[in-house]
Amino acid sequence: MTIELPDVPAGDPLTSEEIRLELVCALYARTRIGKVAATEMSGVNFFTFQRALSERGVPLYTQQMLTLDLQALNEQYPK
């Protein structure tokens, strides 16, 4: 996929890798993609992606994720 963006008029230009990481972090934060897919799309390793999320204030584990994990465990191991 190719995305064309206008040049930023002031400041240091962003590299294509920085833009990709920003986009992927935003998609992950909006729950549009999961962490594994996001890591693959970002082009960085898992720990670098985790750090990028943390730097942007994106929670690494949310209440919604916990609820889904508990639901999956309850389905896998019913009482």
N, C-alpha and C positions, 0 to 999 in steps of 0.2 A: 504494500500500500504506500502510496506517495501522497504527502500533504505539502502543499506550498503555502508558506507564510510570508507576509511582507517583512522586510527588514525592520529591525527595531531601531528607531532613530537615535537613541542616546544610550550610553552605558556600554558595558561589555556584551558582545554578541554571545548568544547561547550556542553551544555545539549541538549537533543533531542528537548526540547521546544524552545531553542534559534535557533537551526537549522531550525525548522519548521517555525518560525517567519521570519527568513532571506529568506527562500525559497518563502514564500507567499508574502513578500514585493517585492521581485524580480519579481515574476509573475504578481503582480498588476502593478508594474512600467512599465512592458512591455505590458500592457493592455491585458494580457492573461486571466485574471479573473477580475470580478468586485469587488467593495468594500464590498458588503454584503457577497458574497461567500468567499472573502479573509478573512474577519473577522471570519467567521465560521471555515474556514480551519486553521486559525492561533491558535485557541484555547484560544484567549484572547477576552476581551470585545471591543466594537467598539472604545471607547475613547483611550484605550491602543494601539489598532492597528493604529489609527490616529497619536498618538504620535510616534510610531515606524516609520511610513512613514516620518514624519517630521524630526526625528533624522537622517534618511538616505537621506534627501534631495529630497524625492519624493513629487512632488506637490500634494496637496490634491484636487485641482480642476484645471483642465487644460482648455485651449482654446477649445480643441476637445470636452471636456465634456460640455462646455457652448454651443457650436454649436449644439450638439446632443439634449441638453435640449431645446434650442430655436426651433429646428426643431420639436420636439415632441409637444411643446406648440402650434406652428403654425398649426400642424395637428389636435390637439385637439380643438383648438379655432380659426378656420379660420376667416379671415377678412370679 
